[in-house]
Amino acid sequence: MARTREALLLLLDVSPSMHSVLPDVEKLCSRLIQKKLIYGKNHEVGVILFGTEETENELTKEVGGYEHVKVLQDIKVVDGHLVQSLKHLPQGTCAGDFLDAIVVGVDMLIKKYGETYKGKKHLCLITDALCPLKDPDVGTKEDQVSTIARQMVAFGLRMKNIVVRASLSGEPHMRVIIENDNLLNIFSKKSSAKTLFVDSTTSLRGARKTRDISPVTIFRGDLELSEKMKIKVWVYKKTGEEKFPTLKKYSDKAPSTDKFATHEVKVDYEYKSVEDPSKVVPPEQRIKGYRYGPQVVPISSAEWEAVKFKPEKSVKLLGFTDASNILRHYYMKDVNLFIAEPGNSRATVAVSALARAMKEMNKVAIVRCVWRQGQQSVVVGVLTPNVSEKINIPDSFYFNVLPFAEDVREFQFPSFSKFPVSWQPNEQQQEAADNLVKMLDLAPSGKGEILQPELTPNPALERFYHHLELKSEHQDAAPPPLDDSLKKITEPDPTLLAESQSAIDAFCGQFVIKENPKLKKSTRRFLREKPSGSDEPNGDGSVSDAQAVNSMESKPVVTVDKIGDLTPIQDFEAMMSRRDCPDWVDKAIEDMKNKIFGLLENSNEGINYPKAVELLVALRKGCILEQVYLSVSFFLLWFAFAFWDNSCLNDMSSIVTFSYAS
Amino acid sequence: MELDPDDVFRDDDEESDNEFYQEHEATKEYVVYLVDASPKMFSTTCPAEDQTDETHFHIAVSCIAQSLKTQIINRLYDEVAICFFNTRKKKNLQDLNGVFVFNVAEREQLDRPTARFIKEFDHIEESFEKEIGSQYGIVSGSRENSLYNALWVAQGLLRKGSSKTADKRILLFTNEDDPFGSIKGAAKNDMTRTTMQRAKDAQDLGISIELLPLSPPDEEFKVSHFYADMIGLEGDDLALFMPSAGQKLEDMKDQLRKRMFSKRIVKRISFIIANGLSIELNTYALIRPTVPGAITWLDSVTNHPLKPGFLCIFSENIKFSVQELSEIKRVSTGHLRLHGFKPLSYLKDYHNLRPSTFVFPSDKEVVGSTCIFIALHRSMLRLNRFAVAFYGNPSNPRLVALVAQDEIVRAGGQVEPPGMHMIYLPYSDDIRPLHSDTDAVPRASDDEVKKAAALMKRIDLKDFSVCQFANPSLQRHYAVLQALALEEDDMPEIKDETVPDEEGMASKLFTCATCRPGVVKAVEEFKLSVYGDNYDEEGDVKVSEASRKRKAATENAAKECANYDWADLADKGKLKEMTVQELKLYLMAHNLSTTGRKETLISRILTHMGK
């Protein structure tokens, strides 16, 4: 199919000024090819280097000129060799003229595909655009660029330019830079070329999407403001998580001598009765059950079909509200983009008017969406305006899913102001924190934003593909460590840290942290020295927690079978709560009675009375729990008379009340 | 029955010196509904919504039934018991007079509600007189005290479980504000005192007693007669009690079916700030999509559960073992590493992938964490910045934005807790590019923007909050499940609150009827402004090439199709002799599918003709 066909021509600058970033260029390109091997096996790729010592291209043979442009690889279907050849790019010795390279590339694409090719044709230029361009024989450079841009539009070529300016250490070529940037801008204006400036190798790695996903609408239809007012819109996905490629299950069960074994595992499920595991239930006899309380209610699919929720496909406006009513953390899922139906100028104007008014008044729209007919659920979401700066990009909305009442868990947390004073930062501490937040700035004015999501590659995926590459050479290769460009994503940038060292030191000096001394050793894990970096497995985790729990559980339990003299109350309680035999309760009460009698009888001038009352209170408490009352009340009456005029009369009154009540 | 010895005999003085460490919450609830079944409950009535009078007993019972139906979905593990007092018959463990514990087979007295329990309780009123019977339990001259007995039975039921893990409650429904009113003299004092003592004992064991008084419209339930002392009401609370109790009753009836989750720490992580300074954070899931419960596969013949088994069928690749994959993903230790801070405007609306996670500091292991966290929190709020950090979650390592959220308290309740929300940022590969045309696209003029702004002022949802809507799909699911489980005859209709009415207004959000004409006018004006006055919906839509072709083909087919006498051909069995092309003419003319083999086409034609 034409849609799945795609041709890509890489134009890589290998001139001396690029040498420092070449390793990252190599990695970016091989990642690109690897992804194509997985997701687009029919895609075709060619590679042109410029700034090389030698010259090797068709144009130079035909018309001369175009020096230092070398075709490393003609356009052909991707294969593993290409990945290899991209791994060690030759280092060029001459200045690279990117315009020459573009001309050679455009020429190659046109010669190979002409106008009839239905697939997409891309050029990807990676350069630092620091070398001055040669003056053309006729006309100005600007004219030449315009001519090429027209050619590119005519043949449907798209171009992406990545300009790497990692270290501009006082280059004297300011004039050259301005001129080159200007020329690249003409490309963007006159053709569908995009130019991206990146200032670090990390950003370079994320600058080119390593996989082109052709946009597919998830909804085409009306955005209904009311019954009568509708706007035709298309909805696309704006973000979607790029996952690891799906891996097939592999079995080593088949004997290695069996040449025909593919080692692929096909998984089928079969359902067996829980009561009789030997009985297999055929799929048509299965029925879905949902839990209702402790039971499971069987509901057949036919029943469901008859009663389930079936909303009509539609996107309806519910109203507008202040943007401050929708907090950022309510956004639930990946993001969609609402644009007016392409080519429909009235819809475009309507969307534009709404978006601009929303932005002006700081409002957002609440909409209810059912994307497809037959979809079983609705989503309520928020439209936020995306007002475009460029004249060739229409205004649009971003759509984020909002939670329903069921999705919000109302947990309560203590207010910070209710914490003890020792937990509140004092003035100096607050100042140090303010300073840190100001100094550790990832978006310093005048410089580019660091770690912009649009330019940050996924380190785990990068590592996966790197490992895949190693494995294709050696089956047993170990996972490689992250390279420096990727480390800047997982760990703070040392240069930035160095710049704000004073603020960090001041901050660290202001605050004291220490291990909680009350905790057992086994549960401590936070301040323990941890290996950092990517290669060491993280030593903490739930293991130590589990140990802590175990040590709690394994606390020896001493079983009590009689009430002693030292801790009679505790003994009594332990006996009362022994669950291994019901007789313990009776025995405990009997023992306790005897203990109290003993105390009273041996009491000299009531010296044991308080103790006896204590035991009595415990006995009463236990009896309430166990609902034993007859014997107690009888016992208590006797007891009450025994020392009626005692000093602990106050304590007694409640006991007597109790005895009477029982 | 289980009893936690530590808890039962726990001394109050043992309370930890820092209550913030001990922030445990009961994970489940044990509730005993104590319903007064005295004749007075049956004789007094209240006007109901539909103008008929309903007895207090009916109100109490239907309220409990409603509450149970919600609870079985919301809080699956809560346990309940229903207990009537002032009854003729008795049924309880202690064999006390005048108390009847309602229960069904295969269920302990205090247990999770089952479908059968709810179903039978729904019909309790029909059989009440015969099975249980109503009778005053407290009469002068007798020493019986049914209220006392009821409390005792309830307390006995609640012996189960420890009050550390379970919240124990007695809910008392009555319309008698002076239960011992019929008794005089010393006997009354005695009874009052013993009952109070009984209630106090229960409260000492961690059982809370709540009163839900019912009163006829013209008479007031005087809490001060007896119950104020029992439930410990004093001063101002006393005056406020009656209105709040009425509200509580309403709330019980009208609850959203919503599965409750107990507050649980998802993970403890350490937040590495710099220079080896790291603090301790707990993460919580505050917002997560709720899905209908898990499916259990059953055998449709026996309704017995099934369990899945694996059947593996065996049929030069690069191999990855599971260990290797998890090793690859472990690009960093499982902590949060601070990179730095950015102004909030750098966090775009499309920088989102998954529901956010809430983080709150903890001083449990690292003393000083909370202090540092509060300081950073305040600075970030004041300077309008968010923190960028790398969260090395082993399963999905990501860059995250930490957005500080100040506490929002509205009407005495915490709407937003203070803390930070961790928002998962996309990587470059996760963001789809915007495709652009080379041509300039039209923009709205200032006037059009002004009209849109006017529209926005009209359709303004002033107090919109995200939890206003219930998920109609989920509510429908629960309702259907309930209807099937309780074998109710009619399927309940669940109103979809998210559908706007004809005028395009969400009825739930727009209560003010007078502003509607204004809204309609504003919409009209906006429409006129952007679409012009000769707006024709179809006219603006370009009919695509393919659909035009299809339309032409259908018209053509209809014409051609008329040349054949299809009924005759079918009768004579001559359809078989025709070509597929000819057969397709008929199908296209009648808007039927043209796919399949010749036999399929013929049978489709015959079916359509009704033969």
Interface residues (C-beta under 8 A of the other chain):
Chain A: V153 K190 S191 S192 G206 A207 K209 T210 R211 I213 P215 E224 L225 S226 E227 K228 M229 K230 K232 Y236 K237 K238 T239 G240 E241 E242 F244 L247 K248 Y250 S251 K253 A254 A261 T262 H263 E264 V265 K266 V267 D268 Y269 E270 Y271 K272 S273 V274 E275 P277 V281 Q285 R286 I287 K288 G289 Y290 R291 Y292 G293 P294 Q295 V296 V297 P298 I299 S300 E303 W304 V307 K308 F309 P311 K316 L317 L318 G319 F320 T321 N325 I326 L327 R328 H329 Y330 Y331 M332 K333 D334 V335 L337 P342 G343 N344 S345 R346 A347 T348 V349 A350 S352 A353 L354 R356 A357 M358 E360 M361 K363 I366 R368 Q376 S377 V378 V380 T384 N386 K390 I391 N392 I393 P394 D395 Y398 N400 L402 P403 F404 A405 E406 D407 V408 R409 F411 Q412 F413 P414 S415 F416 F419 S422 W423 Q424 P425 Q429 Q430 A432 A433 D434 L436 V437 K438 L440 D441 L442 A443 E449 I450 L451 Q452 P453 E454 L455 T456 P457 N458 P459 A460 L461 R463 F464 H467 L468 K471 S472 Q475 P479 L482 L486 I489 T490 E491 P492 D493 L496 L497 I504 D505 F507 C508 F511 V512 I513 K514 E515 N516 L519 T523 R524 R525 F526 L527 K530 P531 S532 S534 E536 P537 N538 D540 G541 E573 A574 M576 S577 R579 K621 I624 L625 Q627 T657 F658 Y660 A661
Chain B: E2 L3 P5 V8 F9 F20 E23 I72 I73 L76 Q94 R112 P113 T114 A115 I118 G156 R159 D190 R193 T194 Q197 R198 D201 L205 L256 K258 R259 F261 K263 S270 I273 A274 N275 L277 S278 I279 E280 Y284 A285 L286 I287 R288 P289 T290 P292 G293 A294 I295 T296 W297 L298 D299 S300 V301 T302 N303 H304 P305 L306 K307 P308 G309 F310 L311 C312 I313 F314 S315 N317 I318 K319 F320 E324 L325 E327 I328 K329 R330 V331 S332 T333 G334 H335 R337 L338 H339 G340 F341 K342 P343 Y346 L347 D349 Y350 H351 N352 L353 R354 P355 S356 F358 F360 D363 K364 E365 V366 V367 G368 S369 T370 C371 I372 I374 A375 L376 H377 R378 S379 M380 R382 L383 R385 A387 V388 F390 G392 P394 N396 P397 L399 V403 Q405 E407 V409 Q414 E416 P417 P418 G419 H421 I423 L425 P426 Y427 S428 D429 D430 I431 R432 P433 L434 H435 S436 D437 T438 D439 A440 V441 P442 R443 A444 E448 V449 K450 K451 A452 A453 L455 M456 K457 I459 D460 L461 K462 D463 F464 S465 V466 C467 Q468 F469 A470 N471 P472 S473 L474 R476 H477 V480 L481 Q482 L484 A485 M491 I494 D496 T498 V499 P500 E502 E503 G504 M505 A506 L509 F510 V520 V523 E524 F526 K527 S529 V530 Y531 G532 Y535 E537 D540 V541 K542
